[in-house]
Amino acid sequence: MSKNRKSFMKNAYILILATIITLEVGVLRAFNIQSVNSEFELMVCRDILIMLETTSDWTEVFFYGVRMFNYSYEVVEGSHAPGLSISITQNEIKVHKKQFDTTKVILQLKSHLIFTNNTARIEIRKGDLGYTKMTIYYYKNGEKIVIKEFVNEGSIPGNSLNPREYTLKREEVAGYIKATEFRGPQPRKLVLAFYYPWYGSIYGSSKEWVHWKMVTAEDIGTSTDYPLLGAYDSQDSEVIKCHMILAKYAGIDGFIASWWGINRFSDNAFSKVIKVAEELGFNVTIYYESVRDISKEQIVNELAYVIRKYSSSKAFLRINGKPVIFIYAIRAYGRDIDFWEDVLREVRRITNKDVMFIADSRDVSALRVFDGIHIYNPLGLILKGVNLTQFYRDQAVKTKEYFTIEKDNVISRKIFCATVLPGFDNRKNKSLQGEQGKYLPRLDGKTYKDTWEAALSSDPDIVLICTWNEWHEGTEIEPSREYGFKYLLLTREYVEKYKGIKLPELGEPKINITQISVNEVREQEGVMKKINAYLKLANVGSGPAFMIELDFKESVLSVSITKASAYVIGRAPLRIVIPILMPNEEQEISLTLTCQEGKITSVDLSYYSAQGTKYSLSKTLTEKTEEQKTEKQKKGTRYWEYIAIVAGVLASLGIITLLLKIKGIF
């Protein structure tokens, strides 16, 4: 065999070996129950203590066939060693110091172990200096029992990694248990949007302006953009229905509704939100707003209230059969993980319900207490130039490597959420408060696409959309005058990509507008006339009609609409919006308006399909309806008939009088 051929074979062997090792590590990283041999029983060993002691300037430990989870560590000696850095994942421990430094460093790790093979391999690498010793203990009730000890000392000529391999059999580990099931979050690949039910309108159920200020037909003082629905009321069922049907069309599975306390505006709105969600087969939960100066007792009481009042609803969001609640800003007012551990333990105790809580936190240490983590808004990361793709990937690995052992020895892992954002602009609202505000341009959808791509790269359990309708900060994807349905349709596109599905279509609407009657009442002959009109809108199409806007050309004195909410977005002339009209649904409108004598009075109507197609038509109101014309003709005919009868009677009386005179009676 030639020298070159020998070299080629050697390199090929090394490449194949490296590939096998890489694949094994990759499988372990992506481990789930399906990747385990069906003949092998997954084994979990609890209460393990690992002491890693090294005087080398670097050391690395790799685990094959076993992995750590729910681990925590502390440096018990050598924390001030020059250049000390420590990195730990489920299958590796790395300790590095300044080159040639021999300061002793001792790490103490508490962990559980999952055996994915009967015999695990442990490889210890180190520098040429000093030694590395790893001791594995069974640790319970303060007592340590040595299971096995490995020592790598000295160097291996010709190999700077100085690797030495050891074995650990699962039978050698005391306190192990059999895991009956490995459980990831189900359902997985959810898409949820943050939802703000805090808006009130003088034209809606609330009968007052809440969060909307300085509302005109052209602008809303506290809103970055202008909703196609107008300044709506969050407590109106038709508005909620409109939102949910559009969200479902976009592939959104549910809303996370901002919630501010018992019997507050948001609580009253949420009671209506969950009712509509039940009717539409939609998911909802609350976003517990913790940025309030409230006591631990109040937090416990409020969370318990939500669980007792709402969590039994079929619409309340569930994962693995458990109700789910998201909590905003867990570090607000100096609250730490121990604080929340006390809160959640007490909530579960007094409600006797196993609820999942997902924390707004970048710190994976929160997983010690919470069932998952998320960030509400990636704005801060983006403005600081953080690579969002890498951030989400790193967070996903750390989160998915965190396990808990539940009842019946079921192993479940934590939930990772990645948040997407169309843009951000609260400068207008902040200027009212004398502040500057922040701005992240939408770039014609590029910002939204970029954050979606970053999120999808981490294979998240849940994608969160910031937001459906936070109009103060300009993060909404709800249809607006400025962007139309653009962000709704982009959402639909990315949901299909994320879930690997084709979402169902909705049919196109078609609205007919007909007059029931129009009555003219002249105030001053030849100058002004008042018109009482009764109209009927009917959706005869196959899909819902959204944001139905009626624009009356003349001054309207009064208007009423049956069965629906209507939002006035202009007075001169009057413009109103009806949130939604379902197929085969009708709405009647009665109104009184005034216009100049001889001028044609009309109403312009526009509406949208779920796809964002806009339809328009116009209707003249001053003409009589066919029924009215027919009735008038009938009245005219009867009038002449009456005259003829009267004339006949009078004529008959005249003849009778004449005859009587002839006979000499008169």
C-alpha positions as CSV (number, residue, x, y, z in Angstrom):
1,M,0.0,0.0,0.0
2,S,1.4,3.4,-1.0
3,K,2.3,6.0,1.6
4,N,-0.3,8.4,0.2
5,R,-3.0,5.7,0.3
6,K,-2.1,4.9,3.9
7,S,-2.4,8.6,4.8
8,F,-5.8,8.8,2.9
9,M,-7.2,5.8,4.8
10,K,-6.0,7.2,8.1
11,N,-7.7,10.5,7.5
12,A,-10.9,8.8,6.3
13,Y,-10.9,6.7,9.5
14,I,-10.5,9.8,11.6
15,L,-13.3,11.6,9.7
16,I,-15.7,8.7,10.2
17,L,-14.8,8.4,13.9
18,A,-15.4,12.2,14.3
19,T,-18.7,12.0,12.5
20,I,-19.9,9.1,14.8
21,I,-18.9,11.1,17.9
22,T,-20.6,14.2,16.5
23,L,-23.8,12.3,15.7
24,E,-23.8,10.7,19.2
25,V,-23.5,14.1,20.9
26,G,-26.1,15.5,18.5
27,V,-28.5,12.7,19.4
28,L,-27.9,13.3,23.1
29,R,-28.5,17.0,22.7
30,A,-31.8,16.4,20.9
31,F,-32.7,13.5,23.2
32,N,-36.3,12.6,23.6
33,I,-38.0,9.3,24.5
34,Q,-38.3,8.3,20.8
35,S,-34.5,8.3,20.5
36,V,-34.0,5.7,23.2
37,N,-33.9,2.0,22.2
38,S,-37.4,0.5,22.8
39,E,-35.8,-2.4,24.7
40,F,-34.0,-0.1,27.1
41,E,-35.7,1.3,30.2
42,L,-34.9,5.0,30.6
43,M,-33.3,5.4,34.1
44,V,-33.2,8.4,36.3
45,C,-30.9,8.7,39.2
46,R,-31.8,11.4,41.8
47,D,-29.8,13.3,44.4
48,I,-26.3,13.1,42.7
49,L,-23.4,15.2,43.9
50,I,-20.4,15.7,41.7
51,M,-17.2,17.1,43.0
52,L,-14.7,18.2,40.3
53,E,-11.3,19.1,41.5
54,T,-8.5,20.3,39.2
55,T,-5.0,22.0,39.4
56,S,-4.6,22.0,35.6
57,D,-4.9,25.2,33.7
58,W,-7.9,23.7,31.8
59,T,-10.0,20.6,32.0
60,E,-13.1,19.3,30.2
61,V,-15.4,16.4,31.1
62,F,-17.7,14.8,28.5
63,F,-20.6,12.5,29.3
64,Y,-21.8,9.8,26.8
65,G,-24.8,7.6,27.6
66,V,-25.7,9.7,30.6
67,R,-26.7,13.4,31.0
68,M,-27.3,15.8,33.9
69,F,-30.4,17.7,34.5
70,N,-31.8,20.2,37.0
71,Y,-28.2,20.9,37.9
72,S,-26.8,23.7,39.9
73,Y,-23.2,24.4,40.9
74,E,-21.0,26.5,43.0
75,V,-17.2,27.1,43.2
76,V,-16.2,26.0,46.7
77,E,-12.5,26.7,46.2
78,G,-10.4,28.7,43.8
79,S,-13.1,31.2,42.7
80,H,-10.4,33.9,42.3
81,A,-8.1,31.8,40.1
82,P,-6.7,34.0,37.2
83,G,-8.9,33.9,34.1
84,L,-11.3,31.4,35.6
85,S,-14.3,30.5,33.3
86,I,-16.8,27.7,33.8
87,S,-19.3,26.3,31.3
88,I,-21.8,23.5,32.1
89,T,-24.4,21.8,29.9
90,Q,-26.2,18.6,30.3
91,N,-23.4,16.6,28.8
92,E,-20.2,18.5,29.5
93,I,-18.3,20.5,32.2
94,K,-15.6,22.9,31.1
95,V,-13.2,24.7,33.5
96,H,-10.5,27.1,32.0
97,K,-7.9,29.3,33.7
98,K,-5.0,31.4,32.7
99,Q,-2.4,29.4,30.8
100,F,0.0,27.5,33.2
101,D,-2.0,28.5,36.3
102,T,-2.1,25.7,38.8
103,T,-4.5,27.2,41.4
104,K,-6.7,24.5,42.8
105,V,-10.4,24.9,41.7
106,I,-13.1,22.7,43.2
107,L,-16.7,22.7,41.7
108,Q,-19.7,21.2,43.5
109,L,-22.6,20.2,41.3
110,K,-26.0,19.0,42.5
111,S,-27.9,17.1,39.8
112,H,-30.1,14.3,38.7
113,L,-28.8,11.9,36.0
114,I,-30.6,10.3,33.1
115,F,-29.0,7.1,31.8
116,T,-29.6,6.5,28.1
117,N,-27.4,3.4,28.1
118,N,-26.7,0.7,30.6
119,T,-23.1,1.8,30.8
120,A,-22.1,5.4,30.4
121,R,-18.7,6.7,29.3
122,I,-17.0,9.6,30.9
123,E,-14.1,11.3,29.2
124,I,-11.8,13.7,31.1
125,R,-9.4,15.9,29.2
126,K,-6.9,18.3,30.7
127,G,-3.8,20.4,30.1
128,D,-0.3,18.9,30.6
129,L,0.0,20.4,34.1
130,G,-1.5,19.1,37.4
131,Y,-4.5,16.7,37.7
132,T,-8.3,16.5,37.5
133,K,-10.3,14.4,39.9
134,M,-14.1,13.8,39.7
135,T,-15.9,12.1,42.5
136,I,-19.6,11.1,42.2
137,Y,-21.7,10.8,45.4
138,Y,-25.2,9.8,46.3
139,Y,-26.4,12.6,48.4
140,K,-29.4,12.7,50.6
141,N,-30.4,14.1,54.0
142,G,-26.9,15.7,54.3
143,E,-25.1,12.3,53.9
144,K,-22.6,11.7,51.1
145,I,-21.9,8.1,49.8
146,V,-19.1,7.7,47.3
147,I,-20.2,6.0,44.2
148,K,-17.1,6.3,42.0
149,E,-14.0,8.4,41.6
150,F,-12.0,9.2,38.4
151,V,-8.5,10.7,38.3
152,N,-6.7,12.0,35.2
153,E,-3.1,12.9,36.1
154,G,0.0,13.6,34.1
155,S,0.2,13.8,30.3
156,I,-0.1,11.5,27.3
157,P,2.8,11.8,24.9
158,G,1.8,13.0,21.5
159,N,-1.8,14.1,22.5
160,S,-2.2,17.5,24.0
161,L,-5.8,16.8,25.1
162,N,-4.6,14.1,27.5
163,P,-7.9,12.2,27.2
164,R,-8.7,9.4,29.6
165,E,-12.0,7.5,29.5
166,Y,-13.9,5.8,32.4
167,T,-17.1,3.9,32.7
168,L,-20.1,4.3,35.0
169,K,-22.7,1.6,35.2
170,R,-26.2,2.6,36.2
171,E,-26.3,-0.3,38.7
172,E,-23.4,1.5,40.5
173,V,-25.5,4.5,41.2
174,A,-27.6,4.3,44.4
175,G,-31.1,5.9,44.6
176,Y,-31.9,5.4,41.0
177,I,-35.5,5.1,39.8
178,K,-37.2,4.0,36.6
179,A,-38.8,6.7,34.6
180,T,-42.1,5.6,33.0
181,E,-42.4,8.4,30.5
182,F,-40.5,11.4,29.1
183,R,-42.9,14.2,28.4
184,G,-42.4,17.4,26.3
185,P,-45.0,20.1,26.2
186,Q,-48.2,19.1,24.5
187,P,-49.6,20.6,22.4
188,R,-46.4,22.0,21.0
189,K,-45.8,24.7,18.4
190,L,-48.4,27.0,19.7
191,V,-48.7,30.6,18.5
192,L,-50.0,33.1,21.1
193,A,-50.4,36.8,21.0
194,F,-50.3,39.3,23.8
195,Y,-53.7,40.9,24.0
196,Y,-54.8,44.2,25.6
197,P,-58.5,44.3,26.7
198,W,-58.1,47.7,28.4
199,Y,-59.8,50.0,25.9
200,G,-63.1,51.7,26.6
201,S,-65.3,53.8,24.3
202,I,-68.2,56.2,25.0
203,Y,-70.0,54.4,22.1
204,G,-69.4,50.9,23.6
205,S,-70.3,48.9,26.6
206,S,-68.0,50.9,28.9
207,K,-69.7,54.2,28.1
208,E,-66.4,56.0,28.8
209,W,-63.0,56.6,27.2
210,V,-60.4,54.3,28.7
211,H,-56.8,54.3,27.2
212,W,-58.1,56.2,24.1
213,K,-57.6,59.9,24.4
214,M,-58.1,62.9,22.0
215,V,-60.1,60.8,19.6
216,T,-61.0,62.3,16.2
217,A,-61.8,60.9,12.8
218,E,-58.2,61.5,11.7
219,D,-56.2,60.7,14.9
220,I,-56.1,59.1,18.3
221,G,-53.8,61.0,20.7
222,T,-52.6,58.0,22.6
223,S,-52.3,55.6,19.7
224,T,-49.3,55.3,17.3
225,D,-51.5,54.0,14.5
226,Y,-55.3,54.1,13.8
227,P,-57.3,50.8,14.1
228,L,-59.6,50.0,11.2
229,L,-62.2,49.2,13.9
230,G,-61.9,52.8,15.2
231,A,-61.5,53.5,18.9
232,Y,-63.3,50.4,20.0
233,D,-64.4,49.0,23.4
234,S,-62.7,45.9,24.7
235,Q,-65.8,44.9,26.6
236,D,-67.9,44.5,23.5
237,S,-68.5,40.9,22.4
238,E,-68.6,41.8,18.7
239,V,-65.2,43.4,18.9
240,I,-63.7,40.4,20.7
241,K,-65.4,38.1,18.1
242,C,-63.9,40.1,15.3
243,H,-60.4,39.9,16.9
244,M,-60.6,36.1,17.5
245,I,-61.9,35.2,14.1
246,L,-59.1,37.2,12.4
247,A,-56.5,35.8,14.8
248,K,-57.6,32.2,14.0
249,Y,-57.4,32.9,10.3
250,A,-53.8,34.1,10.8
251,G,-53.1,30.8,12.6
252,I,-52.9,32.2,16.1
253,D,-54.0,29.7,18.8
254,G,-54.8,32.0,21.6
255,F,-54.5,35.4,23.4
256,I,-52.5,36.2,26.5
257,A,-54.7,38.9,28.0
258,S,-53.2,41.7,30.1
259,W,-54.7,41.4,33.6
260,W,-54.5,44.0,36.3
261,G,-56.5,42.8,39.3
262,I,-59.8,41.5,40.7
263,N,-62.9,43.4,39.4
264,R,-60.7,45.9,37.5
265,F,-61.5,46.9,33.9
266,S,-59.3,44.2,32.5
267,D,-60.9,41.5,34.7
268,N,-64.4,42.5,33.6
269,A,-63.3,42.4,30.0
270,F,-61.6,39.0,30.4
271,S,-64.8,37.5,31.6
272,K,-66.3,38.4,28.2
273,V,-63.1,37.4,26.3
274,I,-63.2,33.9,27.7
275,K,-67.0,33.5,27.0
276,V,-66.4,34.4,23.3
277,A,-63.4,32.2,23.2
278,E,-65.6,29.3,24.4
279,E,-68.0,29.9,21.5
280,L,-65.2,30.1,18.9
281,G,-62.9,27.3,20.1
282,F,-60.1,29.7,20.9
283,N,-57.5,29.6,23.7
284,V,-57.0,32.4,26.3
285,T,-55.1,33.0,29.5
286,I,-54.0,36.0,31.5
287,Y,-50.8,38.0,31.5
288,Y,-50.4,38.7,35.2
289,E,-49.2,42.3,35.4
290,S,-46.7,42.3,38.3
291,V,-45.4,45.8,37.9
292,R,-47.5,47.0,40.8
293,D,-46.6,47.8,44.4
294,I,-48.5,44.9,45.9
295,S,-47.9,42.4,48.6
296,K,-47.1,38.8,48.4
297,E,-50.5,38.0,49.9
298,Q,-52.3,40.1,47.2
299,I,-50.4,38.3,44.4
300,V,-51.3,34.9,45.9
301,N,-55.0,36.0,46.3
302,E,-55.2,37.3,42.7
303,L,-53.6,34.3,41.1
304,A,-55.9,32.0,43.1
305,Y,-58.9,34.1,42.1
306,V,-58.0,33.7,38.3
307,I,-57.5,30.0,38.7
308,R,-60.8,29.4,40.6
309,K,-62.9,31.7,38.4
310,Y,-61.5,31.0,34.9
311,S,-59.2,27.9,34.7
312,S,-62.1,25.4,34.5
313,S,-63.3,26.9,31.2
314,K,-62.6,24.8,28.1
315,A,-61.1,28.0,26.5
316,F,-58.5,28.5,29.2
317,L,-55.1,27.6,27.8
318,R,-53.7,24.2,28.8
319,I,-50.4,22.4,28.2
320,N,-50.1,18.8,29.3
321,G,-53.6,19.1,30.6
322,K,-52.7,21.9,33.1
323,P,-53.9,25.5,33.1
324,V,-51.1,27.9,32.0
325,I,-50.6,31.5,33.3
326,F,-47.9,33.9,32.0
327,I,-46.3,36.3,34.5
328,Y,-44.8,39.6,33.5
329,A,-41.5,41.1,34.9
330,I,-40.9,38.6,37.7
331,R,-38.0,40.8,39.0
332,A,-40.2,43.9,39.5
333,Y,-40.0,45.5,42.9
334,G,-37.0,43.5,43.9
335,R,-38.8,40.1,43.8
336,D,-36.4,37.2,43.5
337,I,-36.9,33.5,42.6
338,D,-37.4,32.5,46.3
339,F,-40.3,35.1,46.5
340,W,-42.0,33.5,43.5
341,E,-41.3,30.0,44.8
342,D,-43.3,30.9,48.0
343,V,-46.1,32.5,45.9
344,L,-46.6,29.6,43.5
345,R,-46.4,27.0,46.2
346,E,-49.1,28.7,48.2
347,V,-51.3,29.3,45.1
348,R,-51.2,25.6,44.3
349,R,-51.9,24.7,47.9
350,I,-55.0,26.8,48.3
351,T,-56.4,26.1,44.9
352,N,-55.4,22.4,44.9
353,K,-54.6,22.8,41.2
354,D,-51.4,22.0,39.4
355,V,-51.0,25.1,37.3
356,M,-48.1,25.9,34.9
357,F,-46.5,29.3,35.3
358,I,-44.3,30.8,32.6
359,A,-42.0,33.7,33.6
360,D,-40.9,36.8,31.8
361,S,-37.2,36.3,32.4
362,R,-33.9,35.9,30.5
363,D,-32.4,34.1,33.5
364,V,-32.7,30.4,33.1
365,S,-32.3,30.0,36.9
366,A,-36.0,31.0,37.0
367,L,-36.7,27.4,35.8
368,R,-36.0,26.2,39.2
369,V,-39.5,27.5,40.1
370,F,-41.3,28.2,36.8
371,D,-42.4,25.8,34.1
372,G,-41.0,27.9,31.3
373,I,-39.5,31.3,30.4
374,H,-40.2,33.9,27.8
375,I,-39.4,37.6,27.1
376,Y,-42.3,39.9,26.5
377,N,-40.5,42.1,24.0
378,P,-37.1,41.6,22.3
379,L,-36.8,45.4,21.7
380,G,-34.0,45.9,24.3
381,L,-31.9,43.1,22.8
382,I,-32.3,44.4,19.2
383,L,-31.5,48.0,20.1
384,K,-28.3,46.8,21.9
385,G,-27.3,44.9,18.8
386,V,-27.7,41.5,20.3
387,N,-27.8,38.7,17.7
388,L,-31.4,37.6,18.4
389,T,-31.0,34.3,16.5
390,Q,-28.1,33.2,18.7
391,F,-29.8,34.5,21.8
392,Y,-32.9,32.4,21.1
393,R,-30.8,29.3,20.3
394,D,-28.8,29.6,23.5
395,Q,-31.9,30.1,25.6
396,A,-33.7,27.2,23.9
397,V,-30.8,24.8,24.6
398,K,-30.6,25.8,28.3
399,T,-34.4,25.7,28.8
400,K,-34.9,22.4,27.0
401,E,-32.1,20.8,29.1
402,Y,-34.0,21.6,32.3
403,F,-36.1,18.7,33.5
404,T,-38.3,17.9,36.4
405,I,-39.5,14.6,37.8
406,E,-43.3,14.6,38.4
407,K,-45.7,12.1,39.9
408,D,-45.3,8.4,38.8
409,N,-41.7,9.2,37.8
410,V,-42.7,11.1,34.7
411,I,-39.9,13.2,33.4
412,S,-41.0,16.5,31.9
413,R,-38.9,19.3,30.5
414,K,-39.4,23.1,30.7
415,I,-41.1,25.2,28.0
416,F,-39.2,27.6,25.8
417,C,-41.0,30.6,24.1
418,A,-39.5,32.9,21.5
419,T,-41.1,36.3,20.9
420,V,-41.6,38.1,17.5
421,L,-42.1,41.8,17.0
422,P,-43.3,43.9,14.0
423,G,-41.7,47.1,15.3
424,F,-42.0,49.6,18.1
425,D,-42.9,53.2,18.5
426,N,-44.1,54.8,21.7
427,R,-42.7,58.3,21.0
428,K,-46.2,59.8,20.4
429,N,-47.6,58.5,23.6
430,K,-44.5,59.2,25.7
431,S,-44.4,62.8,24.4
432,L,-47.7,63.4,26.2
433,Q,-45.8,62.5,29.4
434,G,-42.9,64.7,28.5
435,E,-40.7,61.7,27.7
436,Q,-38.7,60.8,24.6
437,G,-39.8,57.2,23.9
438,K,-38.2,54.5,21.8
439,Y,-38.4,53.6,18.1
440,L,-37.8,50.5,16.1
441,P,-38.9,50.9,12.4
442,R,-41.1,48.2,10.8
443,L,-39.1,48.5,7.5
444,D,-42.1,47.3,5.5
445,G,-42.3,44.0,7.4
446,K,-38.6,43.2,7.5
447,T,-38.4,43.6,11.3
448,Y,-41.3,41.2,11.7
449,K,-39.8,38.7,9.3
450,D,-36.3,38.9,10.9
451,T,-37.7,38.3,14.4
452,W,-39.8,35.3,13.1
453,E,-36.7,33.8,11.4
454,A,-34.7,34.2,14.6
455,A,-37.5,32.6,16.6
456,L,-37.9,29.7,14.3
457,S,-34.2,28.9,14.3
458,S,-34.5,27.9,18.0
459,D,-37.3,25.4,17.4
460,P,-39.4,27.0,20.2
461,D,-42.3,25.3,21.9
462,I,-44.3,28.5,21.7
463,V,-44.0,31.6,19.5
464,L,-45.3,34.7,21.2
465,I,-46.4,37.7,19.2
466,C,-45.8,41.2,20.7
467,T,-48.6,42.2,20.2
468,W,-52.1,41.9,18.9
469,N,-53.2,45.4,20.0
470,E,-50.8,47.4,22.1
471,W,-51.6,50.6,20.2
472,H,-49.7,52.9,22.6
473,E,-46.4,51.3,21.7
474,G,-47.1,50.6,18.0
475,T,-46.5,46.9,18.3
476,E,-49.9,45.8,17.0
477,I,-50.5,43.4,14.2
478,E,-54.3,44.0,14.3
479,P,-55.4,45.7,11.0
480,S,-54.8,49.4,10.9
481,R,-55.2,52.3,8.5
482,E,-51.5,52.5,8.1
483,Y,-50.7,48.9,7.4
484,G,-54.0,47.3,6.5
485,F,-53.9,43.5,6.9
486,K,-50.2,43.2,6.0
487,Y,-49.1,41.9,9.4
488,L,-52.0,39.5,9.8
489,L,-51.1,37.9,6.4
490,L,-47.4,37.8,7.3
491,T,-48.3,36.0,10.6
492,R,-50.4,33.5,8.6
493,E,-47.4,32.8,6.3
494,Y,-45.0,32.2,9.2
495,V,-47.4,30.1,11.2
496,E,-47.7,27.8,8.2
497,K,-43.9,27.6,8.0
498,Y,-43.6,27.0,11.8
499,K,-46.2,24.3,12.0
500,G,-45.7,22.8,8.6
501,I,-49.4,23.0,7.7
502,K,-51.7,24.8,5.3
503,L,-54.2,26.9,7.2
504,P,-57.9,26.8,6.1
505,E,-59.3,29.7,4.0
506,L,-62.3,31.8,4.8
507,G,-64.8,32.7,2.1
508,E,-65.4,36.1,0.7
509,P,-68.2,38.3,2.1
510,K,-70.8,40.2,0.1
511,I,-73.0,42.8,1.7
512,N,-76.3,44.0,0.3
513,I,-77.7,47.2,1.6
514,T,-81.5,47.7,1.2
515,Q,-84.0,50.3,2.4
516,I,-86.8,49.3,4.5
517,S,-88.3,52.8,4.4
518,V,-87.4,56.5,4.0
519,N,-89.7,59.2,5.3
520,E,-89.2,62.9,4.4
521,V,-90.2,65.6,6.9
522,R,-89.7,69.2,5.7
523,E,-88.7,71.6,8.4
524,Q,-88.7,74.6,6.0
525,E,-90.1,74.3,2.6
526,G,-87.5,74.6,-0.1
527,V,-84.6,74.9,2.4
528,M,-84.0,71.8,4.6
529,K,-85.6,68.5,4.9
530,K,-85.3,65.8,7.6
531,I,-85.1,62.1,6.6
532,N,-85.9,59.1,8.7
533,A,-84.3,56.1,7.1
534,Y,-84.4,52.4,8.0
535,L,-81.7,50.3,6.3
536,K,-80.8,46.7,6.4
537,L,-77.3,45.2,5.9
538,A,-77.2,41.5,4.9
539,N,-74.0,39.5,4.4
540,V,-75.0,37.1,1.6
541,G,-71.4,36.0,1.0
542,S,-69.6,32.9,2.2
543,G,-67.2,34.6,4.6
544,P,-67.3,37.1,7.4
545,A,-67.2,40.8,6.7
546,F,-64.9,42.9,8.9
547,M,-64.7,46.6,9.8
548,I,-67.9,47.6,8.0
549,E,-67.7,51.4,7.7
550,L,-70.7,53.5,6.8
551,D,-70.0,57.1,5.7
552,F,-73.1,59.3,5.6
553,K,-72.7,62.4,3.4
554,E,-75.1,64.5,5.4
555,S,-75.5,65.6,9.0
556,V,-76.9,62.8,11.1
557,L,-79.0,63.7,14.1
558,S,-79.4,60.2,15.5
559,V,-78.5,56.6,14.7
560,S,-79.2,53.2,16.3
561,I,-78.0,49.8,15.2
562,T,-79.6,46.5,16.3
563,K,-77.6,43.5,17.5
564,A,-74.2,45.1,17.1
565,S,-71.7,47.6,18.4
566,A,-71.0,50.6,16.3
567,Y,-68.1,53.1,16.7
568,V,-68.4,56.7,15.6
569,I,-65.2,57.9,14.0
570,G,-66.5,61.2,12.6
571,R,-69.4,63.5,13.1
572,A,-69.5,65.9,10.2
573,P,-70.2,63.9,8.2
574,L,-71.0,60.8,10.3
575,R,-68.8,57.8,9.9
576,I,-69.5,54.6,11.9
577,V,-67.8,51.2,12.0
578,I,-69.6,47.8,12.7
579,P,-66.9,45.2,13.8
580,I,-68.2,42.1,12.0
581,L,-71.1,40.7,10.0
582,M,-71.1,36.9,9.7
583,P,-72.5,35.1,6.6
584,N,-76.3,35.0,6.5
585,E,-76.4,37.6,9.3
586,E,-78.3,40.9,9.0
587,Q,-78.1,44.2,10.8
588,E,-80.8,46.9,10.8
589,I,-80.0,50.6,11.1
590,S,-82.3,53.4,11.8
591,L,-81.2,57.0,11.5
592,T,-82.4,60.6,11.2
593,L,-80.5,63.0,9.1
594,T,-80.9,66.4,7.5
595,C,-80.0,67.7,4.1
596,Q,-80.7,70.6,1.7
597,E,-83.8,70.5,-0.3
598,G,-83.1,69.0,-3.8
599,K,-79.8,67.4,-2.7
600,I,-79.3,63.7,-3.1
601,T,-78.6,61.9,0.2
602,S,-76.5,58.8,0.2
603,V,-74.3,56.4,2.3
604,D,-71.0,54.9,1.3
605,L,-70.3,51.4,2.6
606,S,-66.9,49.7,2.8
607,Y,-65.8,46.4,4.4
608,Y,-63.0,43.8,4.3
609,S,-62.5,40.1,3.9
610,A,-60.2,38.1,6.1
611,Q,-57.7,38.3,3.3
612,G,-57.7,42.1,3.5
613,T,-59.7,42.7,0.3
614,K,-61.6,45.9,0.5
615,Y,-65.2,46.2,-1.0
616,S,-67.1,49.4,-1.5
617,L,-70.6,50.4,-2.6
618,S,-72.9,53.4,-2.3
619,K,-76.6,53.7,-1.6
620,T,-78.9,56.7,-2.3
621,L,-81.4,57.3,0.5
622,T,-83.7,60.0,-0.7
623,E,-85.7,57.9,-3.1
624,K,-88.8,56.1,-1.9
625,T,-88.6,52.3,-1.6
626,E,-90.7,50.3,-4.1
627,E,-93.1,49.4,-1.3
628,Q,-93.5,53.1,-0.4
629,K,-94.1,54.0,-4.1
630,T,-96.7,51.2,-4.4
631,E,-98.3,52.2,-1.2
632,K,-98.5,55.8,-2.4
633,Q,-100.1,54.7,-5.7
634,K,-102.6,52.6,-3.8
635,K,-103.4,55.6,-1.6
636,G,-103.9,57.8,-4.7
637,T,-106.2,55.3,-6.2
638,R,-108.3,55.0,-3.1
639,Y,-108.4,58.9,-2.8
640,W,-110.2,59.2,-6.2
641,E,-112.4,56.3,-5.4
642,Y,-113.5,58.1,-2.2
643,I,-114.2,61.3,-4.3
644,A,-116.3,59.3,-6.7
645,I,-118.3,57.7,-3.9
646,V,-118.9,61.1,-2.3
647,A,-119.8,62.6,-5.6
648,G,-122.2,59.8,-6.3
649,V,-123.8,60.2,-2.9
650,L,-124.2,63.9,-3.3
651,A,-125.6,63.4,-6.8
652,S,-128.1,60.9,-5.5
653,L,-129.2,63.3,-2.7
654,G,-129.8,66.0,-5.3
655,I,-132.0,63.8,-7.5
656,I,-134.1,62.7,-4.4
657,T,-134.6,66.4,-3.4
658,L,-135.8,67.3,-6.9
659,L,-138.3,64.5,-7.0
660,L,-139.7,65.5,-3.6
661,K,-140.1,69.0,-4.8
662,I,-142.0,67.9,-7.8
663,K,-144.4,65.9,-5.6
664,G,-145.0,69.0,-3.5
665,I,-143.5,67.7,-0.3
666,F,-141.1,70.7,-0.1
